[in-house]
């Protein structure tokens, strides 16, 4: 291509073999898989393009990524898009066919991203390829083996995501993150501890929802420094509470992401933080999600056991929403199961949710574990849970997550340890 792209609505599509790496590592014993796949894919692309009477070019960018460029499409954008989609679907269909190799049939699927370029506007020759790549990843995100057009809104989302990532890095350096504390209570409202919840006070946007920045932190790896900051801050707070009679009994629950827990230095980092801050390990509870149990269960048990030997407790968060095996569950050195708020929300109206909640309570009792319900918002929910053996709660019925000053204030002001329904303005 020239430095600028002009002409009659040419189309570029970028495609990738969804599972080439897995395939190549398992069946290409002694065969040059790169050459085989490269020529096989190029041949399939050319075969599909033969049915459309347009000039075209096929190129392998490297690895499992290929580019097909069509020229002389219709000047009408809608018609050009239809022509491009037709070719894209033919390529997808051709590449989805089984391949016979060493006497066995093998199957792989492509993800294709399509963009139109040309017309009166001028742009660098790299821009269409970038758009096609974004569309290709959108095809992957919807389940692979798909064709997707570039959506300008996708570009805006990508730019916004990049800006948010940069802001997160800066905020980690300057201290824009805070811990909020949501009380955990037993009975009518006696405070036994709190869950530490991270909040991002963006200098321009204000309070950013965890639902927006936690997934980004996971994807970019920022969850590791952010998680360490949360652990440091929580342990410092525990050490401070230990010096005050009003707070010395409180435990503090800290959420740990799967990526953070799987880090090779996780155990040593936690122990170093406890030693450095002087926090009592028996007052620290780490909340793990069921998604963590999908792989390397033996490694998870080993890390949990190592920390448990120093007094650190564990709670299985959002229990009932994942796919953890009961055979593994009984081997985990847990202290507590946490009933997910999704079940608690409709516990009074949905027989399935109420049955699951009762099952979790019975399971915890049979395993000798404590149980706590999150998302308790009304007294009727608490009463239902209490009737069936759950006596520890967390939710708006008692308090929203609070900054440390407000949390400590209501603990001091209630007697003895009771929290009235406290909702800050």
C-alpha positions as a Markdown table, in Angstrom:
| # | Residue | x | y | z |
|---|---|---|---|---|
| 1 | Unk | 0.0 | 0.0 | 0.0 |
| 2 | Unk | 1.0 | 3.6 | -0.4 |
| 3 | Unk | 1.4 | 6.0 | 2.4 |
| 4 | Unk | -2.2 | 7.0 | 2.0 |
| 5 | Unk | -5.1 | 4.8 | 1.0 |
| 6 | Unk | -7.4 | 6.0 | -1.7 |
| 7 | Unk | -9.8 | 4.5 | -4.3 |
| 8 | Unk | -12.9 | 2.4 | -4.4 |
| 9 | Unk | -13.7 | 1.1 | -0.9 |
| 10 | Unk | -11.1 | -1.6 | -0.7 |
| 11 | Unk | -11.6 | -4.0 | 2.2 |
| 12 | Unk | -9.1 | -5.6 | 4.6 |
| 13 | Unk | -9.8 | -8.5 | 6.8 |
| 14 | Unk | -7.4 | -9.9 | 9.4 |
| 15 | Unk | -7.9 | -13.5 | 10.5 |
| 16 | Unk | -6.4 | -15.8 | 13.0 |
| 17 | Unk | -6.5 | -19.5 | 13.7 |
| 18 | Unk | -8.3 | -19.7 | 17.1 |
| 19 | Unk | -6.4 | -22.7 | 18.4 |
| 20 | Unk | -3.2 | -23.0 | 16.3 |
| 21 | Unk | -0.9 | -23.0 | 19.3 |
| 22 | Unk | -2.7 | -25.8 | 21.1 |
| 23 | Unk | -3.1 | -27.7 | 17.8 |
| 24 | Unk | 0.5 | -27.4 | 16.8 |
| 25 | Unk | 1.8 | -28.5 | 20.2 |
| 26 | Unk | -0.3 | -31.6 | 20.3 |
| 27 | Unk | -0.4 | -33.2 | 16.8 |
| 28 | Unk | 2.5 | -31.8 | 14.8 |
| 29 | Unk | 5.0 | -34.3 | 15.9 |
| 30 | Unk | 8.0 | -33.9 | 13.6 |
| 31 | Unk | 6.1 | -31.8 | 11.0 |
| 32 | Unk | 6.9 | -28.2 | 10.2 |
| 33 | Unk | 3.6 | -26.8 | 11.4 |
| 34 | Unk | 4.4 | -23.2 | 10.5 |
| 35 | Unk | 4.9 | -24.1 | 6.8 |
| 36 | Unk | 1.9 | -26.5 | 6.7 |
| 37 | Unk | -0.5 | -24.0 | 8.3 |
| 38 | Unk | 0.9 | -21.1 | 6.4 |
| 39 | Unk | 0.3 | -22.6 | 3.0 |
| 40 | Unk | -2.9 | -24.4 | 4.0 |
| 41 | Unk | -4.4 | -21.2 | 5.2 |
| 42 | Unk | -3.2 | -19.2 | 2.3 |
| 43 | Unk | -4.6 | -21.8 | -0.1 |
| 44 | Unk | -8.0 | -21.8 | 1.7 |
| 45 | Unk | -8.2 | -18.0 | 1.6 |
| 46 | Unk | -7.4 | -18.0 | -2.1 |
| 47 | Unk | -9.9 | -20.7 | -2.8 |
| 48 | Unk | -12.6 | -18.7 | -1.0 |
| 49 | Unk | -11.6 | -15.5 | -2.8 |
| 50 | Unk | -11.9 | -17.3 | -6.2 |
| 51 | Unk | -15.7 | -17.2 | -5.9 |
| 52 | Unk | -15.6 | -13.4 | -5.8 |
| 53 | Unk | -14.4 | -11.5 | -8.8 |
| 54 | Unk | -12.3 | -8.9 | -7.2 |
| 55 | Unk | -8.6 | -8.3 | -7.0 |
| 56 | Unk | -7.2 | -9.7 | -3.8 |
| 57 | Unk | -4.0 | -10.2 | -1.9 |
| 58 | Unk | -3.3 | -12.7 | 0.8 |
| 59 | Unk | -0.4 | -12.3 | 3.3 |
| 60 | Unk | 0.7 | -14.1 | 6.4 |
| 61 | Unk | 1.8 | -11.6 | 9.0 |
| 62 | Unk | 3.4 | -14.3 | 11.2 |
| 63 | Unk | 2.3 | -16.9 | 13.7 |
| 64 | Unk | -1.4 | -17.6 | 13.2 |
| 65 | Unk | -2.4 | -14.2 | 11.7 |
| 66 | Unk | -3.2 | -13.6 | 8.0 |
| 67 | Unk | -4.4 | -10.6 | 6.0 |
| 68 | Unk | -6.7 | -10.6 | 3.0 |
| 69 | Unk | -7.1 | -7.4 | 1.0 |
| 70 | Unk | -9.9 | -7.0 | -1.6 |
| 71 | Unk | -9.9 | -4.2 | -4.1 |
| 72 | Unk | -12.5 | -2.7 | -6.5 |
| 73 | Unk | -15.4 | -3.2 | -4.3 |
| 74 | Unk | -18.6 | -1.1 | -4.7 |
| 75 | Unk | -18.4 | 2.6 | -4.1 |
| 76 | Unk | -21.5 | 2.2 | -1.9 |
| 77 | Unk | -20.4 | 1.5 | 1.7 |
| 78 | Unk | -23.3 | -0.8 | 2.4 |
| 79 | Unk | -22.8 | -2.8 | -0.8 |
| 80 | Unk | -19.1 | -3.0 | -0.3 |
| 81 | Unk | -19.6 | -4.2 | 3.3 |
| 82 | Unk | -22.0 | -6.9 | 2.0 |
| 83 | Unk | -19.4 | -8.0 | -0.5 |
| 84 | Unk | -16.7 | -8.1 | 2.1 |
| 85 | Unk | -18.8 | -10.1 | 4.5 |
| 86 | Unk | -19.6 | -12.6 | 1.8 |
| 87 | Unk | -15.9 | -13.3 | 1.2 |
| 88 | Unk | -15.3 | -13.3 | 5.0 |
| 89 | Unk | -18.0 | -16.0 | 5.5 |
| 90 | Unk | -16.6 | -18.1 | 2.7 |
| 91 | Unk | -13.1 | -17.9 | 4.2 |
| 92 | Unk | -14.5 | -18.8 | 7.6 |
| 93 | Unk | -16.4 | -21.8 | 6.2 |
| 94 | Unk | -13.4 | -23.0 | 4.2 |
| 95 | Unk | -11.1 | -22.8 | 7.2 |
| 96 | Unk | -13.6 | -24.5 | 9.5 |
| 97 | Unk | -13.4 | -27.7 | 7.5 |
| 98 | Unk | -11.6 | -30.6 | 9.0 |
| 99 | Unk | -8.0 | -31.2 | 7.9 |
| 100 | Unk | -6.6 | -34.7 | 7.5 |
| 101 | Unk | -3.1 | -35.1 | 8.9 |
| 102 | Unk | -1.2 | -38.3 | 9.6 |
| 103 | Unk | -4.3 | -40.3 | 9.1 |
| 104 | Unk | -6.4 | -38.3 | 11.6 |
| 105 | Unk | -9.0 | -35.6 | 11.1 |
| 106 | Unk | -8.3 | -32.3 | 12.9 |
| 107 | Unk | -10.5 | -29.2 | 13.2 |
| 108 | Unk | -9.7 | -25.5 | 13.7 |
| 109 | Unk | -11.7 | -22.4 | 13.4 |
| 110 | Unk | -10.8 | -18.8 | 12.4 |
| 111 | Unk | -11.8 | -15.4 | 13.8 |
| 112 | Unk | -12.0 | -12.6 | 11.2 |
| 113 | Unk | -12.1 | -8.9 | 11.5 |
| 114 | Unk | -13.1 | -6.7 | 8.6 |
| 115 | Unk | -12.7 | -3.0 | 7.9 |
| 116 | Unk | -13.4 | -0.8 | 4.8 |
| 117 | Unk | -10.9 | 1.9 | 3.8 |
| 118 | Unk | -10.3 | 4.3 | 1.0 |
| 119 | Unk | -12.7 | 7.0 | -0.3 |
| 120 | Unk | -12.0 | 10.7 | 0.0 |
| 121 | Unk | -10.4 | 10.6 | 3.5 |
| 122 | Unk | -6.7 | 9.9 | 3.7 |
| 123 | Unk | -4.9 | 7.9 | 6.4 |
| 124 | Unk | -1.7 | 6.1 | 7.0 |
| 125 | Unk | -1.4 | 2.6 | 5.6 |
| 126 | Unk | -1.2 | 1.1 | 9.1 |
| 127 | Unk | -4.7 | 2.4 | 10.2 |
| 128 | Unk | -6.8 | -0.1 | 8.3 |
| 129 | Unk | -4.8 | -3.0 | 9.7 |
| 130 | Unk | -5.3 | -1.7 | 13.2 |
| 131 | Unk | -9.0 | -1.5 | 12.7 |
| 132 | Unk | -9.2 | -5.0 | 11.3 |
| 133 | Unk | -7.2 | -6.3 | 14.3 |
| 134 | Unk | -9.6 | -4.7 | 16.7 |
| 135 | Unk | -12.5 | -6.3 | 14.8 |
| 136 | Unk | -10.8 | -9.6 | 14.9 |
| 137 | Unk | -10.5 | -9.5 | 18.7 |
| 138 | Unk | -14.1 | -8.6 | 18.9 |
| 139 | Unk | -14.8 | -11.8 | 16.9 |
| 140 | Unk | -12.8 | -13.8 | 19.4 |
| 141 | Unk | -14.6 | -12.2 | 22.3 |
| 142 | Unk | -18.0 | -13.4 | 21.1 |
| 143 | Unk | -16.9 | -17.0 | 21.1 |
| 144 | Unk | -14.5 | -17.3 | 18.1 |
| 145 | Unk | -15.3 | -18.8 | 14.7 |
| 146 | Unk | -16.9 | -15.6 | 13.8 |
| 147 | Unk | -16.7 | -12.6 | 11.4 |
| 148 | Unk | -17.0 | -9.1 | 12.8 |
| 149 | Unk | -16.8 | -5.6 | 11.3 |
| 150 | Unk | -14.8 | -2.8 | 12.8 |
| 151 | Unk | -17.0 | -0.7 | 15.0 |
| 152 | Unk | -15.9 | 2.9 | 15.6 |
| 153 | Unk | -17.3 | 2.6 | 19.2 |
| 154 | Unk | -14.8 | -0.2 | 19.7 |
| 155 | Unk | -12.0 | 2.3 | 18.9 |
| 156 | Unk | -13.4 | 4.7 | 21.5 |
| 157 | Unk | -13.6 | 2.0 | 24.1 |
| 158 | Unk | -10.0 | 1.0 | 23.4 |
| 159 | Unk | -8.8 | 4.6 | 23.8 |
| 160 | Unk | -10.8 | 5.0 | 27.0 |
| 161 | Unk | -9.4 | 1.8 | 28.3 |
| 162 | Unk | -5.8 | 2.9 | 27.6 |
| 163 | Unk | -6.4 | 6.3 | 29.3 |
| 164 | Unk | -7.9 | 4.5 | 32.3 |
| 165 | Unk | -4.9 | 2.2 | 32.6 |
| 166 | Unk | -2.5 | 5.2 | 32.5 |
| 167 | Unk | -4.6 | 6.9 | 35.2 |
| 168 | Unk | -4.5 | 3.8 | 37.3 |
| 169 | Unk | -0.8 | 3.6 | 37.2 |
| 170 | Unk | -0.5 | 7.3 | 38.1 |
| 171 | Unk | -3.1 | 6.9 | 41.0 |
| 172 | Unk | -1.1 | 3.9 | 42.4 |
| 173 | Unk | 1.9 | 6.2 | 42.6 |
| 174 | Unk | 0.2 | 9.2 | 44.2 |
| 175 | Unk | -2.2 | 7.4 | 46.5 |
| 176 | Unk | -5.7 | 8.0 | 44.9 |
| 177 | Unk | -6.9 | 4.6 | 46.1 |
| 178 | Unk | -8.7 | 4.2 | 49.5 |
| 179 | Unk | -10.0 | 1.3 | 51.5 |
| 180 | Unk | -13.6 | 1.3 | 52.6 |
| 181 | Unk | -14.9 | -1.0 | 55.3 |
| 182 | Unk | -18.2 | -2.8 | 55.4 |
| 183 | Unk | -19.1 | -4.2 | 58.8 |
| 184 | Unk | -19.6 | -7.9 | 59.3 |
| 185 | Unk | -22.0 | -8.6 | 62.1 |
| 186 | Unk | -23.6 | -11.5 | 64.0 |
| 187 | Unk | -27.0 | -11.8 | 65.6 |
| 188 | Unk | -28.9 | -8.5 | 65.9 |
| 189 | Unk | -25.8 | -6.5 | 64.8 |
| 190 | Unk | -22.8 | -7.2 | 67.0 |
| 191 | Unk | -19.7 | -6.2 | 64.9 |
| 192 | Unk | -17.1 | -8.9 | 64.6 |
| 193 | Unk | -15.1 | -7.5 | 61.7 |
| 194 | Unk | -15.2 | -5.8 | 58.3 |
| 195 | Unk | -14.5 | -6.5 | 54.7 |
| 196 | Unk | -11.9 | -4.2 | 53.1 |
| 197 | Unk | -13.1 | -2.9 | 49.8 |
| 198 | Unk | -10.8 | -0.8 | 47.5 |
| 199 | Unk | -12.2 | 2.4 | 46.1 |
| 200 | Unk | -10.6 | 4.7 | 43.4 |
| 201 | Unk | -11.0 | 8.4 | 44.0 |
| 202 | Unk | -10.1 | 9.6 | 40.6 |
| 203 | Unk | -8.8 | 13.2 | 40.6 |
| 204 | Unk | -11.1 | 14.2 | 37.8 |
| 205 | Unk | -13.9 | 11.6 | 37.6 |
| 206 | Unk | -14.4 | 11.2 | 41.3 |
| 207 | Unk | -15.3 | 7.8 | 42.7 |
| 208 | Unk | -14.8 | 5.1 | 40.0 |
| 209 | Unk | -16.8 | 1.9 | 40.3 |
| 210 | Unk | -14.8 | -1.2 | 41.1 |
| 211 | Unk | -16.7 | -2.9 | 38.4 |
| 212 | Unk | -14.9 | -0.6 | 35.9 |
| 213 | Unk | -11.4 | -0.7 | 37.2 |
| 214 | Unk | -11.0 | -4.1 | 38.8 |
| 215 | Unk | -11.4 | -6.1 | 35.5 |
| 216 | Unk | -8.9 | -3.6 | 33.9 |
| 217 | Unk | -6.5 | -4.2 | 36.7 |
| 218 | Unk | -6.8 | -8.0 | 36.2 |
| 219 | Unk | -6.2 | -7.7 | 32.4 |
| 220 | Unk | -3.2 | -5.4 | 32.6 |
| 221 | Unk | -1.5 | -7.0 | 35.6 |
| 222 | Unk | -2.1 | -3.9 | 37.8 |
| 223 | Unk | -4.0 | -6.1 | 40.1 |
| 224 | Unk | -0.6 | -7.2 | 41.5 |
| 225 | Unk | 0.6 | -3.8 | 42.8 |
| 226 | Unk | -3.0 | -2.8 | 43.7 |
| 227 | Unk | -3.6 | -6.1 | 45.6 |
| 228 | Unk | -0.3 | -5.6 | 47.5 |
| 229 | Unk | -1.3 | -2.0 | 48.4 |
| 230 | Unk | -4.6 | -3.4 | 49.7 |
| 231 | Unk | -2.8 | -6.0 | 51.8 |
| 232 | Unk | -0.3 | -3.5 | 53.2 |
| 233 | Unk | -3.1 | -1.0 | 54.1 |
| 234 | Unk | -5.3 | -3.6 | 55.7 |
| 235 | Unk | -2.5 | -5.0 | 57.8 |
| 236 | Unk | -1.4 | -1.5 | 58.9 |
| 237 | Unk | -5.1 | -1.0 | 60.0 |
| 238 | Unk | -5.2 | -4.3 | 61.9 |
| 239 | Unk | -2.0 | -3.3 | 63.8 |
| 240 | Unk | -3.6 | 0.0 | 64.7 |
| 241 | Unk | -6.8 | -1.6 | 65.9 |
| 242 | Unk | -4.8 | -4.0 | 68.1 |
| 243 | Unk | -3.8 | -1.1 | 70.3 |
| 244 | Unk | -7.4 | 0.1 | 71.0 |
| 245 | Unk | -9.8 | -1.9 | 73.2 |
| 246 | Unk | -12.8 | -0.9 | 71.0 |
| 247 | Unk | -11.3 | -2.4 | 67.9 |
| 248 | Unk | -8.9 | -5.1 | 69.0 |
| 249 | Unk | -11.4 | -7.9 | 68.5 |
| 250 | Unk | -12.1 | -7.0 | 64.8 |
| 251 | Unk | -11.1 | -9.2 | 62.0 |
| 252 | Unk | -10.5 | -7.9 | 58.5 |
| 253 | Unk | -11.3 | -9.7 | 55.3 |
| 254 | Unk | -9.3 | -8.9 | 52.2 |
| 255 | Unk | -10.2 | -10.0 | 48.7 |
| 256 | Unk | -7.5 | -11.8 | 46.8 |
| 257 | Unk | -7.7 | -12.2 | 43.0 |
| 258 | Unk | -6.9 | -15.5 | 41.3 |
| 259 | Unk | -4.0 | -13.8 | 39.5 |
| 260 | Unk | -2.6 | -12.4 | 42.7 |
| 261 | Unk | -2.9 | -15.7 | 44.6 |
| 262 | Unk | -1.2 | -17.7 | 41.8 |
| 263 | Unk | 1.8 | -15.4 | 41.9 |
| 264 | Unk | 4.9 | -17.4 | 42.9 |
| 265 | Unk | 5.7 | -15.0 | 45.8 |
| 266 | Unk | 2.2 | -14.6 | 47.2 |
| 267 | Unk | 2.8 | -16.6 | 50.4 |
| 268 | Unk | 6.1 | -14.9 | 51.1 |
| 269 | Unk | 4.6 | -11.4 | 50.3 |
| 270 | Unk | 1.8 | -11.9 | 52.8 |
| 271 | Unk | 4.0 | -13.2 | 55.5 |
| 272 | Unk | 6.5 | -10.3 | 54.9 |
| 273 | Unk | 3.6 | -7.8 | 55.1 |
| 274 | Unk | 2.4 | -9.3 | 58.4 |
| 275 | Unk | 5.9 | -9.1 | 59.8 |
| 276 | Unk | 6.6 | -5.6 | 58.6 |
| 277 | Unk | 3.3 | -4.1 | 59.9 |
| 278 | Unk | 3.0 | -6.1 | 63.1 |
| 279 | Unk | -0.6 | -7.2 | 62.3 |
| 280 | Unk | -1.9 | -10.3 | 64.0 |
| 281 | Unk | -2.3 | -13.1 | 61.4 |
| 282 | Unk | -5.3 | -14.5 | 63.3 |
| 283 | Unk | -7.2 | -11.3 | 62.6 |
| 284 | Unk | -6.6 | -11.4 | 58.9 |
| 285 | Unk | -9.0 | -13.4 | 56.6 |
| 286 | Unk | -8.3 | -13.8 | 52.9 |
| 287 | Unk | -11.4 | -14.1 | 50.7 |
| 288 | Unk | -10.9 | -16.4 | 47.6 |
| 289 | Unk | -13.4 | -16.9 | 44.8 |
| 290 | Unk | -14.5 | -20.3 | 43.4 |
| 291 | Unk | -13.0 | -19.4 | 40.0 |
| 292 | Unk | -9.6 | -19.9 | 41.7 |
| 293 | Unk | -10.3 | -23.6 | 42.0 |
| 294 | Unk | -10.5 | -24.2 | 38.3 |
| 295 | Unk | -6.9 | -25.2 | 38.0 |
| 296 | Unk | -3.9 | -26.3 | 40.1 |
| 297 | Unk | -5.9 | -27.2 | 43.1 |
| 298 | Unk | -2.9 | -28.9 | 44.7 |
| 299 | Unk | -0.9 | -25.7 | 44.5 |
| 300 | Unk | -3.8 | -23.7 | 46.0 |
| 301 | Unk | -4.0 | -26.1 | 48.9 |
| 302 | Unk | -0.3 | -25.9 | 49.5 |
| 303 | Unk | -0.3 | -22.1 | 49.6 |
| 304 | Unk | -3.4 | -22.0 | 51.9 |
| 305 | Unk | -1.8 | -24.5 | 54.2 |
| 306 | Unk | 1.4 | -22.5 | 54.5 |
| 307 | Unk | -0.5 | -19.4 | 55.4 |
| 308 | Unk | -2.9 | -21.2 | 57.7 |
| 309 | Unk | 0.1 | -22.5 | 59.7 |
| 310 | Unk | 0.8 | -18.9 | 60.6 |
| 311 | Unk | -2.8 | -18.2 | 61.6 |
| 312 | Unk | -4.2 | -16.6 | 58.5 |
| 313 | Unk | -7.9 | -17.5 | 57.9 |
| 314 | Unk | -9.7 | -18.2 | 54.6 |
| 315 | Unk | -13.2 | -17.5 | 53.4 |
| 316 | Unk | -14.6 | -18.9 | 50.1 |
| 317 | Unk | -16.3 | -15.9 | 48.6 |
| 318 | Unk | -19.5 | -16.0 | 46.3 |
| 319 | Unk | -19.9 | -19.6 | 47.2 |
| 320 | Unk | -22.4 | -21.4 | 44.9 |
| 321 | Unk | -21.8 | -19.3 | 41.8 |
| 322 | Unk | -18.8 | -21.3 | 40.5 |
| 323 | Unk | -18.0 | -24.9 | 39.8 |
| 324 | Unk | -15.8 | -26.0 | 42.7 |
| 325 | Unk | -15.8 | -29.7 | 43.3 |
| 326 | Unk | -17.1 | -30.8 | 46.7 |
| 327 | Unk | -14.2 | -33.4 | 46.8 |
| 328 | Unk | -11.8 | -30.5 | 46.6 |
| 329 | Unk | -13.8 | -28.3 | 49.0 |
| 330 | Unk | -13.4 | -30.7 | 51.9 |
| 331 | Unk | -9.6 | -30.6 | 51.4 |
| 332 | Unk | -9.3 | -26.8 | 51.5 |
| 333 | Unk | -8.2 | -25.4 | 54.8 |
| 334 | Unk | -11.1 | -23.0 | 54.9 |
| 335 | Unk | -12.7 | -21.2 | 57.9 |
| 336 | Unk | -15.8 | -19.8 | 56.3 |
| 337 | Unk | -18.2 | -20.1 | 53.4 |
| 338 | Unk | -19.8 | -16.9 | 52.1 |
| 339 | Unk | -23.3 | -17.0 | 50.6 |
| 340 | Unk | -23.4 | -14.9 | 47.5 |
| 341 | Unk | -25.6 | -11.9 | 47.5 |
| 342 | Unk | -27.2 | -13.1 | 44.3 |
| 343 | Unk | -28.9 | -15.8 | 46.2 |
| 344 | Unk | -29.7 | -13.6 | 49.2 |
| 345 | Unk | -31.4 | -11.0 | 47.1 |
| 346 | Unk | -34.3 | -13.2 | 46.1 |
| 347 | Unk | -34.1 | -15.6 | 49.0 |
| 348 | Unk | -37.7 | -14.8 | 50.1 |
| 349 | Unk | -39.3 | -15.1 | 46.6 |
| 350 | Unk | -37.3 | -17.7 | 44.6 |
| 351 | Unk | -37.5 | -21.3 | 45.8 |
| 352 | Unk | -34.2 | -22.1 | 44.1 |
| 353 | Unk | -32.3 | -19.3 | 45.7 |
| 354 | Unk | -33.7 | -20.2 | 49.2 |
| 355 | Unk | -32.8 | -23.9 | 48.6 |
| 356 | Unk | -29.2 | -23.0 | 47.6 |
| 357 | Unk | -28.8 | -20.8 | 50.7 |
| 358 | Unk | -30.1 | -23.6 | 52.9 |
| 359 | Unk | -27.8 | -26.0 | 51.2 |
| 360 | Unk | -24.7 | -23.8 | 51.8 |
| 361 | Unk | -25.6 | -23.4 | 55.4 |
| 362 | Unk | -26.0 | -27.2 | 55.9 |
| 363 | Unk | -22.8 | -27.9 | 54.0 |
| 364 | Unk | -20.8 | -25.4 | 56.1 |
| 365 | Unk | -22.2 | -27.0 | 59.2 |
| 366 | Unk | -21.3 | -30.5 | 58.1 |
| 367 | Unk | -17.7 | -29.4 | 57.3 |
| 368 | Unk | -17.3 | -27.5 | 60.5 |
| 369 | Unk | -17.1 | -24.1 | 58.8 |
| 370 | Unk | -18.6 | -20.8 | 59.7 |
| 371 | Unk | -21.0 | -19.2 | 57.2 |
| 372 | Unk | -21.8 | -15.6 | 56.4 |
| 373 | Unk | -24.4 | -14.1 | 54.1 |
| 374 | Unk | -23.6 | -11.0 | 52.0 |
| 375 | Unk | -26.1 | -8.6 | 50.5 |
| 376 | Unk | -28.5 | -8.7 | 53.4 |
| 377 | Unk | -30.7 | -5.6 | 53.0 |
| 378 | Unk | -33.9 | -6.2 | 54.9 |
| 379 | Unk | -34.8 | -7.8 | 58.2 |
| 380 | Unk | -36.9 | -10.5 | 56.6 |
| 381 | Unk | -33.8 | -11.8 | 54.8 |
| 382 | Unk | -31.8 | -11.8 | 58.0 |
| 383 | Unk | -34.6 | -13.6 | 59.8 |
| 384 | Unk | -34.9 | -16.3 | 57.1 |
| 385 | Unk | -31.2 | -16.9 | 57.3 |
| 386 | Unk | -31.2 | -17.0 | 61.1 |
| 387 | Unk | -34.0 | -19.6 | 61.1 |
| 388 | Unk | -31.9 | -21.9 | 59.0 |
| 389 | Unk | -28.7 | -21.5 | 61.0 |
| 390 | Unk | -26.8 | -18.6 | 59.4 |
| 391 | Unk | -26.1 | -15.9 | 62.1 |
| 392 | Unk | -23.4 | -13.8 | 60.4 |
| 393 | Unk | -24.3 | -11.1 | 57.9 |
| 394 | Unk | -23.0 | -8.3 | 55.8 |
| 395 | Unk | -25.1 | -5.8 | 53.8 |
| 396 | Unk | -26.9 | -2.5 | 53.7 |
| 397 | Unk | -29.3 | -3.6 | 56.5 |
| 398 | Unk | -26.4 | -2.8 | 58.8 |
| 399 | Unk | -24.2 | -0.4 | 56.8 |
| 400 | Unk | -22.8 | 0.5 | 53.5 |
| 401 | Unk | -19.0 | 0.3 | 52.9 |
| 402 | Unk | -17.5 | 3.3 | 54.8 |
| 403 | Unk | -14.3 | 5.3 | 54.9 |
| 404 | Unk | -12.2 | 4.4 | 58.0 |
| 405 | Unk | -13.2 | 7.4 | 60.0 |
| 406 | Unk | -17.0 | 6.7 | 59.6 |
| 407 | Unk | -16.6 | 3.0 | 60.2 |
| 408 | Unk | -14.6 | 3.6 | 63.4 |
| 409 | Unk | -17.1 | 6.3 | 64.5 |
| 410 | Unk | -20.1 | 4.1 | 64.4 |
| 411 | Unk | -18.3 | 1.2 | 66.1 |
| 412 | Unk | -17.4 | 3.6 | 68.9 |
| 413 | Unk | -20.9 | 5.1 | 69.2 |
| 414 | Unk | -22.9 | 1.8 | 69.2 |
| 415 | Unk | -23.4 | -0.2 | 72.4 |
| 416 | Unk | -22.4 | -2.8 | 72.8 |
| 417 | Unk | -21.0 | -3.2 | 69.3 |
| 418 | Unk | -24.5 | -2.9 | 67.7 |
| 419 | Unk | -24.7 | -1.1 | 64.3 |
| 420 | Unk | -27.9 | 0.6 | 63.5 |
| 421 | Unk | -28.7 | 0.8 | 59.9 |
| 422 | Unk | -26.2 | 3.5 | 58.9 |
| 423 | Unk | -26.3 | 5.0 | 55.4 |
| 424 | Unk | -24.1 | 8.0 | 55.0 |
| 425 | Unk | -25.3 | 11.0 | 52.9 |
